[in-house]
Amino acid sequence: MNSTPATPAQSINNPNSELKNALFIIAGVFSAAFGLESFLLSSHFIDGGVTGVSMLLATGFKLPLSLLIMVINLPFIALGYRQLGRRFALRSALGIGGLALVLAVVPFPDVTHDLLLTAVFGGVFIGAGIGLAMRGGAVLDGTEIAALLVSRYVVLLKVSDLILILNVVIFGVAVLVLGTEPALYSMLTYFAAARVLEFVLNGIEQYTGVTIVSEHSDAIRKVITEKLGRGVTMYQGKSGYGTRGEQGLERDIVFTVVTRLELPGLRTAVQEIDPRAFIVQYRIDDAQGGIIKKRALH
């Protein structure tokens, strides 16, 4: 399972922040190890990325999975050290090393032999583990490091495109090594892990950025701040040529960040003030500072 690595800015000298990162990484290691040991390995299913390659090699050559995870990830950790910084590489090395150690020494129970449950819940625990580790500023799989670095030089491909291409190859090989049915179940594991990873990183309060262009920008600002309890940013712009035929008129543009649950209420409030308002919305993967958490209204 892969996703773009997250390296949130942390205060270097803040022990509470580092402790929080460490707890996230430890929880992620145990969750991912549980998903692998208690679900996937006994049914010969695999995950994507370096972990999936390690599982294929472990199956084909009867080698220890923990050793393969360490060895194959080493070059990617080295790349991360050179390109993404010492702290990120150190956290990732500890996370990957911890995952290999836990797989080697902790005896997890075999939870179920039902193939569908194995595929789904194996993906759930692996996705949760990867997401928790990423919230701690580390990765448990070096593939995303490589994809991020390659995307800097191959401008036609995004990180997600490179990860997708790699996993298509991995699951294609899995069909030959494991058989068609285990490979298909492994794809289901990957999709389940991807959804859980997204939820762990973004949560139910996934943020949406909203830009509003209207002649009644001040009234819209008041509704957002006084009724919805959200912060706004106002910046000045000029109208181009639109359906009204107006050009060069100065306008205050409203920008705010809301959760996807609050978005319908915001749109309704804006439409009540100005039915002709121009509204642009787009997903925000992460947000920090300002009035992100809804403030109490009096």
Order of alpha helices (4+ residues) and beta strands (2+ residues): alpha-alpha-alpha-alpha-alpha-alpha-alpha-alpha-beta-alpha-beta-beta-alpha-beta
